[in-house]
Amino acid sequence: MGVEELHEMQEHAEHAAHDASLLPVTFTMAVLAVVLAAITLLGHRAHTEELLFQSRATDQWAYYQAKNIRIHTEELLLDLLSVSALKDAEQADKLKEKDNRELERNREQLKEIEAEARSLESEVAREQRRANRFDLGEVCLEAAIVIATLTLLTKRREFWLLGIVMGVVGLGIAVTGFLVN
């Protein structure tokens, strides 16, 4: 909510002070504004969490790629050792055995790294769904404030009731952001 919007709401509230029947409308608008601020904060935090998980997933995939390159390098070394004429066959066999153990260890780690990266990607998706719910709730609450403001301009209580309904819908949608799995 921008400065201009707050100034406009203040003007409407001052105008409503002259008409006591509009006092519940201004109170409703104030409550909706506070709820909107809270939902906006939750949405921003969910988006931040989404970005943090995305960064961690990207790092994990980079680690996966590095480990995969290492595996391919070890495989190439083993292939080279198997086709090369060697001066010390016993030493070469020890090196092959060591590289085979390292290769197996890296293959196992690769599976773990991939599982962690996929887990982080699912967290990204979950946080994105949460953020989307908060964002949609925020839009509904903003619309509720605008609709309730129409009551001050037109003095028609239908707009106030519609604003309340829209605010409840927005709050309901935002609350579902806590239920996302």
GROMACS elastic network, one bead per residue, 0.5 to 0.9 nm:
[ bonds ]
;  ai    aj funct       b0    kb
    1     4     6  0.83179   500
    1     5     6  0.63485   500
    1     6     6  0.71420   500
    1    33     6  0.88338   500
    1    37     6  0.85000   500
    1   142     6  0.85207   500
    2     5     6  0.53068   500
    2     6     6  0.64662   500
    2     7     6  0.87565   500
    3     6     6  0.51252   500
    3     7     6  0.61396   500
    3     8     6  0.85545   500
    4     7     6  0.50470   500
    4     8     6  0.60916   500
    4     9     6  0.85798   500
    5     8     6  0.50019   500
    5     9     6  0.61357   500
    5    10     6  0.85927   500
    6     9     6  0.50144   500
    6    10     6  0.61772   500
    6    11     6  0.86672   500
    7    10     6  0.50352   500
    7    11     6  0.63002   500
    7    12     6  0.87136   500
    8    11     6  0.50810   500
    8    12     6  0.62855   500
    8    13     6  0.86164   500
    9    12     6  0.50328   500
    9    13     6  0.60960   500
    9    14     6  0.86211   500
    9    26     6  0.86531   500
    9    29     6  0.85504   500
    9   149     6  0.78940   500
   10    14     6  0.61614   500
   10    15     6  0.85656   500
   11    14     6  0.51070   500
   11    15     6  0.61959   500
   11    16     6  0.85363   500
   12    15     6  0.50059   500
   12    16     6  0.60336   500
   12    17     6  0.86273   500
   12    26     6  0.79949   500
   12   149     6  0.77110   500
   12   152     6  0.66628   500
   12   153     6  0.81796   500
   13    17     6  0.62310   500
   13    22     6  0.87404   500
   13    23     6  0.81620   500
   13    26     6  0.59495   500
   13    27     6  0.89258   500
   13   152     6  0.84243   500
   14    17     6  0.51252   500
   14    18     6  0.72535   500
   15    18     6  0.57372   500
   15    19     6  0.73386   500
   15   152     6  0.80977   500
   16    19     6  0.51031   500
   16    20     6  0.68463   500
   16    21     6  0.80223   500
   16    22     6  0.54232   500
   16    23     6  0.63079   500
   16    25     6  0.84857   500
   16    26     6  0.71880   500
   16   152     6  0.68389   500
   17    20     6  0.61548   500
   17    21     6  0.89472   500
   17    22     6  0.75231   500
   17    23     6  0.67784   500
   17    26     6  0.89171   500
   18    22     6  0.86128   500
   19    22     6  0.57495   500
   19    23     6  0.73223   500
   20    23     6  0.52937   500
   20    24     6  0.83473   500
   21    24     6  0.70811   500
   21    25     6  0.82130   500
   22    25     6  0.52040   500
   22    26     6  0.65232   500
   22    27     6  0.87839   500
   22   151     6  0.80499   500
   22   152     6  0.68639   500
   22   155     6  0.78326   500
   22   157     6  0.89963   500
   23    26     6  0.52488   500
   23    27     6  0.62004   500
   23    28     6  0.85808   500
   24    28     6  0.60118   500
   24    29     6  0.85494   500
   25    28     6  0.50351   500
   25    29     6  0.61947   500
   25    30     6  0.86644   500
   25   148     6  0.67935   500
   25   149     6  0.79752   500
   25   151     6  0.73518   500
   25   152     6  0.75646   500
   25   157     6  0.86005   500
   25   160     6  0.63360   500
   26    30     6  0.62054   500
   26    31     6  0.86787   500
   26   148     6  0.82972   500
   26   149     6  0.81776   500
   26   152     6  0.82175   500
   27    30     6  0.50736   500
   27    31     6  0.62720   500
   27    32     6  0.85955   500
   28    31     6  0.51262   500
   28    32     6  0.60867   500
   28    33     6  0.85262   500
   28   145     6  0.84753   500
   28   148     6  0.79261   500
   28   160     6  0.83485   500
   28   163     6  0.86904   500
   28   164     6  0.75015   500
   29    32     6  0.50245   500
   29    33     6  0.60727   500
   29    34     6  0.87025   500
   29   144     6  0.82426   500
   29   145     6  0.57147   500
   29   146     6  0.87776   500
   29   148     6  0.66161   500
   29   149     6  0.75202   500
   29   163     6  0.86096   500
   29   164     6  0.88875   500
   30    33     6  0.50338   500
   30    34     6  0.63544   500
   30    35     6  0.87184   500
   30   145     6  0.86409   500
   31    34     6  0.51802   500
   31    35     6  0.62403   500
   31    36     6  0.84620   500
   32    35     6  0.50900   500
   32    36     6  0.59052   500
   32    37     6  0.85570   500
   32   141     6  0.66166   500
   32   142     6  0.81976   500
   32   144     6  0.75106   500
   32   145     6  0.64887   500
   32   164     6  0.84254   500
   32   167     6  0.66492   500
   33    37     6  0.61728   500
   33    38     6  0.87234   500
   33   141     6  0.78565   500
   33   142     6  0.79884   500
   33   145     6  0.71884   500
   34    37     6  0.51150   500
   34    38     6  0.63909   500
   34    39     6  0.87446   500
   35    38     6  0.51368   500
   35    39     6  0.61882   500
   35    40     6  0.84991   500
   35   138     6  0.88873   500
   35   141     6  0.78656   500
   35   167     6  0.88513   500
   35   171     6  0.77278   500
   36    39     6  0.51521   500
   36    40     6  0.59748   500
   36    41     6  0.85400   500
   36   137     6  0.83151   500
   36   138     6  0.59637   500
   36   139     6  0.87861   500
   36   141     6  0.58593   500
   36   142     6  0.70122   500
   36   167     6  0.89438   500
   36   170     6  0.88720   500
   36   171     6  0.84800   500
   37    40     6  0.50817   500
   37    41     6  0.62149   500
   37    42     6  0.87256   500
   37   138     6  0.84565   500
   38    41     6  0.51321   500
   38    42     6  0.63288   500
   38    43     6  0.86993   500
   39    42     6  0.50048   500
   39    43     6  0.61312   500
   39    44     6  0.86328   500
   39   134     6  0.60978   500
   39   135     6  0.78670   500
   39   137     6  0.72400   500
   39   138     6  0.60859   500
   39   141     6  0.88966   500
   39   171     6  0.80463   500
   39   174     6  0.67873   500
   39   175     6  0.89157   500
   40    43     6  0.50339   500
   40    44     6  0.62308   500
   40    45     6  0.86488   500
   40   134     6  0.70909   500
   40   135     6  0.71908   500
   40   137     6  0.87195   500
   40   138     6  0.61221   500
   41    44     6  0.51407   500
   41    45     6  0.62141   500
   41    46     6  0.86149   500
   41   134     6  0.89925   500
   42    45     6  0.51072   500
   42    46     6  0.61195   500
   42    47     6  0.86307   500
   42   131     6  0.77907   500
   42   134     6  0.67223   500
   42   135     6  0.89294   500
   42   174     6  0.88960   500
   43    46     6  0.51037   500
   43    47     6  0.62242   500
   43    48     6  0.86161   500
   43   130     6  0.77748   500
   43   131     6  0.50390   500
   43   132     6  0.76606   500
   43   133     6  0.80617   500
   43   135     6  0.58992   500
   43   138     6  0.82016   500
   43   174     6  0.88374   500
   44    47     6  0.51308   500
   44    48     6  0.61915   500
   44    49     6  0.86931   500
   44   131     6  0.75015   500
   44   134     6  0.87012   500
   44   135     6  0.87620   500
   45    49     6  0.61909   500
   45    50     6  0.85262   500
   45   131     6  0.80945   500
   46    49     6  0.50798   500
   46    50     6  0.61285   500
   46    51     6  0.87049   500
   46   127     6  0.58264   500
   46   128     6  0.72578   500
   46   130     6  0.65125   500
   46   131     6  0.50317   500
   46   132     6  0.88191   500
   46   134     6  0.82879   500
   47    51     6  0.62817   500
   47    52     6  0.86703   500
   47   127     6  0.69796   500
   47   128     6  0.67918   500
   47   130     6  0.85019   500
   47   131     6  0.57665   500
   47   132     6  0.88001   500
   48    51     6  0.51362   500
   48    52     6  0.62259   500
   48    53     6  0.86811   500
   48   127     6  0.88899   500
   49    52     6  0.50093   500
   49    53     6  0.61327   500
   49    54     6  0.84380   500
   49   124     6  0.78828   500
   49   127     6  0.66003   500
   49   128     6  0.87706   500
   50    53     6  0.52729   500
   50    54     6  0.60985   500
   50    55     6  0.86386   500
   50   123     6  0.75174   500
   50   125     6  0.76375   500
   50   126     6  0.80791   500
   50   127     6  0.50922   500
   50   128     6  0.60074   500
   50   131     6  0.82384   500
   51    55     6  0.60995   500
   51    56     6  0.86163   500
   51   124     6  0.74613   500
   51   127     6  0.88949   500
   52    55     6  0.51098   500
   52    56     6  0.62730   500
   52    57     6  0.86080   500
   52   124     6  0.83147   500
   53    56     6  0.50506   500
   53    57     6  0.60444   500
   53    58     6  0.85205   500
   53   120     6  0.59952   500
   53   121     6  0.72564   500
   53   123     6  0.65144   500
   53   124     6  0.54562   500
   53   127     6  0.85091   500
   54    57     6  0.50320   500
   54    58     6  0.60922   500
   54    59     6  0.85712   500
   54   120     6  0.72178   500
   54   121     6  0.67683   500
   54   123     6  0.83522   500
   54   124     6  0.57866   500
   55    58     6  0.50963   500
   55    59     6  0.62107   500
   55    60     6  0.86147   500
   56    59     6  0.50419   500
   56    60     6  0.61348   500
   56    61     6  0.86619   500
   56   117     6  0.80045   500
   56   120     6  0.70131   500
   56   121     6  0.88777   500
   57    61     6  0.61891   500
   57    62     6  0.86043   500
   57   116     6  0.79706   500
   57   117     6  0.50914   500
   57   118     6  0.75231   500
   57   119     6  0.82306   500
   57   120     6  0.52132   500
   57   121     6  0.59705   500
   57   124     6  0.83382   500
   58    61     6  0.51224   500
   58    62     6  0.62228   500
   58    63     6  0.86548   500
   58   117     6  0.76974   500
   58   120     6  0.89604   500
   58   121     6  0.88187   500
   59    62     6  0.50550   500
   59    63     6  0.62527   500
   59    64     6  0.86133   500
   59   117     6  0.83948   500
   60    63     6  0.50024   500
   60    64     6  0.61454   500
   60    65     6  0.86619   500
   60   113     6  0.66725   500
   60   114     6  0.76893   500
   60   116     6  0.72573   500
   60   117     6  0.53246   500
   60   120     6  0.85372   500
   61    65     6  0.61624   500
   61    66     6  0.86043   500
   61   113     6  0.77392   500
   61   114     6  0.72275   500
   61   117     6  0.60528   500
   61   118     6  0.89096   500
   62    65     6  0.50505   500
   62    66     6  0.62269   500
   62    67     6  0.86169   500
   63    66     6  0.50653   500
   63    67     6  0.61384   500
   63    68     6  0.84867   500
   63   110     6  0.89169   500
   63   113     6  0.74863   500
   64    67     6  0.51555   500
   64    68     6  0.60627   500
   64    69     6  0.86394   500
   64   109     6  0.88086   500
   64   110     6  0.61642   500
   64   111     6  0.87616   500
   64   113     6  0.59004   500
   64   114     6  0.64826   500
   64   117     6  0.83540   500
   65    69     6  0.61574   500
   65    70     6  0.85846   500
   65   110     6  0.88788   500
   66    69     6  0.51287   500
   66    70     6  0.62715   500
   66    71     6  0.87501   500
   67    71     6  0.62907   500
   67    72     6  0.87704   500
   67   106     6  0.68636   500
   67   107     6  0.83549   500
   67   109     6  0.81397   500
   67   110     6  0.65291   500
   67   113     6  0.89246   500
   68    71     6  0.50550   500
   68    72     6  0.63495   500
   68    73     6  0.86496   500
   68   106     6  0.81562   500
   68   107     6  0.81025   500
   68   110     6  0.70532   500
   69    72     6  0.51141   500
   69    73     6  0.61600   500
   69    74     6  0.86589   500
   70    73     6  0.50143   500
   70    74     6  0.62096   500
   70    75     6  0.86037   500
   70   103     6  0.85835   500
   70   106     6  0.80576   500
   71    74     6  0.51311   500
   71    75     6  0.61779   500
   71    76     6  0.86257   500
   71   102     6  0.86463   500
   71   103     6  0.60326   500
   71   104     6  0.88387   500
   71   106     6  0.66172   500
   71   107     6  0.72084   500
   72    76     6  0.61505   500
   72    77     6  0.86049   500
   72   103     6  0.89627   500
   73    76     6  0.50666   500
   73    77     6  0.62195   500
   73    78     6  0.86865   500
   74    77     6  0.50019   500
   74    78     6  0.62093   500
   74    79     6  0.85741   500
   74    99     6  0.65925   500
   74   100     6  0.81704   500
   74   102     6  0.81955   500
   74   103     6  0.65517   500
   75    78     6  0.50982   500
   75    79     6  0.61333   500
   75    80     6  0.85412   500
   75    99     6  0.84215   500
   75   100     6  0.85388   500
   75   103     6  0.75939   500
   76    80     6  0.60389   500
   76    81     6  0.85233   500
   77    80     6  0.50211   500
   77    81     6  0.61106   500
   77    82     6  0.86087   500
   77    96     6  0.86190   500
   77    99     6  0.83461   500
   78    81     6  0.50561   500
   78    82     6  0.61949   500
   78    83     6  0.88716   500
   78    95     6  0.87713   500
   78    96     6  0.62601   500
   78    99     6  0.72732   500
   78   100     6  0.79868   500
   79    82     6  0.51727   500
   79    83     6  0.65179   500
   79    84     6  0.86799   500
   80    83     6  0.54397   500
   80    84     6  0.59936   500
   81    84     6  0.53280   500
   81    85     6  0.80869   500
   81    86     6  0.79173   500
   81    92     6  0.71929   500
   81    93     6  0.88945   500
   81    95     6  0.89051   500
   81    96     6  0.75299   500
   82    85     6  0.83842   500
   82    96     6  0.86980   500
   85    89     6  0.87543   500
   86    89     6  0.57905   500
   86    92     6  0.72866   500
   87    91     6  0.89082   500
   87    92     6  0.86651   500
   88    91     6  0.54528   500
   88    92     6  0.62836   500
   88    93     6  0.87866   500
   89    93     6  0.60986   500
   89    94     6  0.86613   500
   90    93     6  0.51384   500
   90    94     6  0.64099   500
   90    95     6  0.87267   500
   91    94     6  0.51122   500
   91    95     6  0.62566   500
   91    96     6  0.86643   500
   92    96     6  0.60968   500
   92    97     6  0.85587   500
   93    97     6  0.60868   500
   93    98     6  0.85212   500
   94    97     6  0.50904   500
   94    98     6  0.61376   500
   94    99     6  0.85514   500
   95    98     6  0.50748   500
   95    99     6  0.60498   500
   95   100     6  0.84859   500
   96    99     6  0.50540   500
   96   100     6  0.59826   500
   96   101     6  0.85966   500
   97   100     6  0.50956   500
   97   101     6  0.63053   500
   97   102     6  0.86340   500
   98   101     6  0.52371   500
   98   102     6  0.62333   500
   98   103     6  0.85373   500
   99   103     6  0.58586   500
   99   104     6  0.85550   500
  100   104     6  0.62198   500
  100   105     6  0.85825   500
  101   104     6  0.52529   500
  101   105     6  0.62011   500
  101   106     6  0.86231   500
  102   105     6  0.50625   500
  102   106     6  0.60820   500
  102   107     6  0.85412   500
  103   106     6  0.51709   500
  103   107     6  0.61570   500
  103   108     6  0.87328   500
  104   107     6  0.50322   500
  104   108     6  0.62932   500
  104   109     6  0.86346   500
  105   108     6  0.52651   500
  105   109     6  0.62734   500
  105   110     6  0.86227   500
  106   110     6  0.59732   500
  106   111     6  0.87498   500
  107   111     6  0.65888   500
  107   112     6  0.89646   500
  108   111     6  0.53413   500
  108   112     6  0.66531   500
  108   113     6  0.88287   500
  109   112     6  0.50524   500
  109   113     6  0.60647   500
  109   114     6  0.85226   500
  110   113     6  0.50634   500
  110   114     6  0.60983   500
  110   115     6  0.85765   500
  111   114     6  0.51690   500
  111   115     6  0.61980   500
  111   116     6  0.86987   500
  112   115     6  0.50947   500
  112   116     6  0.62260   500
  112   117     6  0.86381   500
  113   116     6  0.51508   500
  113   117     6  0.61777   500
  113   118     6  0.86581   500
  114   117     6  0.50464   500
  114   118     6  0.61533   500
  114   119     6  0.85146   500
  115   118     6  0.51854   500
  115   119     6  0.61163   500
  115   120     6  0.86586   500
  116   120     6  0.61999   500
  116   121     6  0.86189   500
  117   120     6  0.51251   500
  117   121     6  0.62258   500
  117   122     6  0.87616   500
  118   122     6  0.63094   500
  118   123     6  0.87192   500
  119   122     6  0.51541   500
  119   123     6  0.64345   500
  119   124     6  0.88132   500
  120   124     6  0.63058   500
  120   125     6  0.87800   500
  121   125     6  0.63920   500
  121   126     6  0.86931   500
  122   125     6  0.50595   500
  122   126     6  0.61824   500
  122   127     6  0.86564   500
  123   127     6  0.61063   500
  123   128     6  0.84108   500
  124   127     6  0.52661   500
  124   128     6  0.60852   500
  124   129     6  0.86892   500
  125   129     6  0.62439   500
  125   130     6  0.86926   500
  126   129     6  0.51544   500
  126   130     6  0.63001   500
  126   131     6  0.86479   500
  126   180     6  0.68512   500
  126   181     6  0.62558   500
  127   131     6  0.60248   500
  127   132     6  0.84690   500
  127   180     6  0.83505   500
  127   181     6  0.89080   500
  128   131     6  0.50644   500
  128   132     6  0.60815   500
  128   133     6  0.86859   500
  129   132     6  0.50819   500
  129   133     6  0.63738   500
  129   134     6  0.88066   500
  129   177     6  0.74999   500
  129   180     6  0.70137   500
  129   181     6  0.87697   500
  130   133     6  0.52369   500
  130   134     6  0.63860   500
  130   135     6  0.86364   500
  130   174     6  0.85342   500
  130   176     6  0.79822   500
  130   178     6  0.70455   500
  130   179     6  0.82642   500
  130   180     6  0.60654   500
  130   181     6  0.86685   500
  131   134     6  0.50885   500
  131   135     6  0.60151   500
  131   136     6  0.85677   500
  131   177     6  0.70951   500
  132   136     6  0.61067   500
  132   137     6  0.85090   500
  132   174     6  0.88895   500
  132   177     6  0.79313   500
  133   136     6  0.51849   500
  133   137     6  0.61326   500
  133   138     6  0.84989   500
  133   173     6  0.60795   500
  133   174     6  0.54369   500
  133   175     6  0.80719   500
  133   176     6  0.67823   500
  133   177     6  0.51855   500
  133   178     6  0.89828   500
  133   180     6  0.89232   500
  134   137     6  0.50503   500
  134   138     6  0.60516   500
  134   139     6  0.87136   500
  134   170     6  0.86954   500
  134   171     6  0.88117   500
  134   173     6  0.71520   500
  134   175     6  0.77574   500
  134   176     6  0.82318   500
  134   177     6  0.60234   500
  135   139     6  0.63058   500
  135   140     6  0.87451   500
  135   174     6  0.76046   500
  136   139     6  0.51039   500
  136   140     6  0.63420   500
  136   141     6  0.86791   500
  136   170     6  0.71442   500
  136   173     6  0.69763   500
  136   174     6  0.71514   500
  137   140     6  0.51377   500
  137   141     6  0.61948   500
  137   142     6  0.86336   500
  137   167     6  0.84882   500
  137   169     6  0.74919   500
  137   171     6  0.58641   500
  137   172     6  0.73628   500
  137   173     6  0.51267   500
  137   175     6  0.82845   500
  138   141     6  0.51056   500
  138   142     6  0.61517   500
  138   143     6  0.85895   500
  138   170     6  0.64804   500
  138   171     6  0.80592   500
  138   173     6  0.88666   500
  138   174     6  0.73805   500
  139   142     6  0.51124   500
  139   143     6  0.61978   500
  139   144     6  0.85686   500
  139   170     6  0.73135   500
  140   143     6  0.50516   500
  140   144     6  0.60992   500
  140   145     6  0.87811   500
  140   166     6  0.60921   500
  140   167     6  0.63943   500
  140   168     6  0.87419   500
  140   169     6  0.70047   500
  140   171     6  0.80736   500
  140   173     6  0.86504   500
  141   145     6  0.63395   500
  141   146     6  0.86957   500
  141   163     6  0.84572   500
  141   166     6  0.66766   500
  141   168     6  0.80888   500
  141   169     6  0.80787   500
  141   170     6  0.52214   500
  141   171     6  0.72331   500
  142   145     6  0.52556   500
  142   146     6  0.63955   500
  142   147     6  0.86843   500
  142   167     6  0.81721   500
  142   170     6  0.86998   500
  143   146     6  0.50658   500
  143   147     6  0.60474   500
  143   148     6  0.84828   500
  143   163     6  0.75256   500
  143   166     6  0.71861   500
  143   167     6  0.79408   500
  143   170     6  0.89975   500
  144   147     6  0.50914   500
  144   148     6  0.60078   500
  144   149     6  0.84621   500
  144   160     6  0.86425   500
  144   162     6  0.74339   500
  144   164     6  0.65918   500
  144   165     6  0.77287   500
  144   166     6  0.50655   500
  144   167     6  0.51279   500
  144   168     6  0.87824   500
  144   170     6  0.82098   500
  145   148     6  0.50706   500
  145   149     6  0.60687   500
  145   150     6  0.87859   500
  145   163     6  0.63726   500
  145   164     6  0.86029   500
  145   166     6  0.87402   500
  145   167     6  0.77469   500
  146   149     6  0.50295   500
  146   150     6  0.66211   500
  146   163     6  0.76403   500
  147   150     6  0.52420   500
  147   151     6  0.72592   500
  147   159     6  0.57434   500
  147   160     6  0.69022   500
  147   162     6  0.69661   500
  147   163     6  0.51033   500
  147   164     6  0.88427   500
  147   166     6  0.85032   500
  148   151     6  0.54102   500
  148   152     6  0.74134   500
  148   157     6  0.87073   500
  148   158     6  0.89490   500
  148   159     6  0.55666   500
  148   161     6  0.76942   500
  148   162     6  0.73480   500
  148   164     6  0.74934   500
  149   152     6  0.53598   500
  149   153     6  0.67584   500
  149   154     6  0.88677   500
  149   159     6  0.79286   500
  149   160     6  0.77148   500
  149   163     6  0.84112   500
  150   153     6  0.50243   500
  150   154     6  0.59229   500
  150   155     6  0.76463   500
  150   156     6  0.78431   500
  150   159     6  0.61742   500
  150   160     6  0.76673   500
  151   154     6  0.52245   500
  151   156     6  0.52275   500
  151   157     6  0.59239   500
  151   158     6  0.75656   500
  151   159     6  0.53035   500
  151   160     6  0.56231   500
  152   155     6  0.53852   500
  152   156     6  0.78869   500
  152   157     6  0.89474   500
  152   160     6  0.87183   500
  153   156     6  0.82606   500
  154   157     6  0.85473   500
  154   159     6  0.86450   500
  155   158     6  0.89483   500
  155   159     6  0.85574   500
  156   159     6  0.61135   500
  156   160     6  0.75082   500
  157   160     6  0.50123   500
  157   161     6  0.63786   500
  157   162     6  0.85833   500
  158   161     6  0.51609   500
  158   162     6  0.60610   500
  158   163     6  0.84504   500
  159   163     6  0.59478   500
  159   164     6  0.85570   500
  160   164     6  0.62551   500
  160   165     6  0.87050   500
  161   164     6  0.50439   500
  161   165     6  0.62286   500
  161   166     6  0.85515   500
  162   165     6  0.50497   500
  162   166     6  0.60400   500
  162   167     6  0.84437   500
  163   166     6  0.50438   500
  163   167     6  0.60015   500
  163   168     6  0.85976   500
  164   168     6  0.61904   500
  164   169     6  0.85922   500
  165   168     6  0.51466   500
  165   169     6  0.61942   500
  165   170     6  0.85976   500
  166   169     6  0.50310   500
  166   170     6  0.61073   500
  166   171     6  0.85769   500
  167   170     6  0.50057   500
  167   171     6  0.60944   500
  167   172     6  0.84615   500
  168   171     6  0.50523   500
  168   172     6  0.59913   500
  168   173     6  0.85637   500
  169   172     6  0.50065   500
  169   173     6  0.61655   500
  169   174     6  0.85752   500
  170   173     6  0.51842   500
  170   174     6  0.61604   500
  170   175     6  0.86117   500
  171   174     6  0.50476   500
  171   175     6  0.60935   500
  171   176     6  0.87352   500
  172   175     6  0.51472   500
  172   176     6  0.65198   500
  173   176     6  0.53044   500
  173   177     6  0.71250   500
  174   177     6  0.53497   500
  174   178     6  0.77740   500
  175   178     6  0.57030   500
  175   179     6  0.73844   500
  176   179     6  0.50518   500
  176   180     6  0.67106   500
  177   180     6  0.55504   500
  178   181     6  0.85579   500
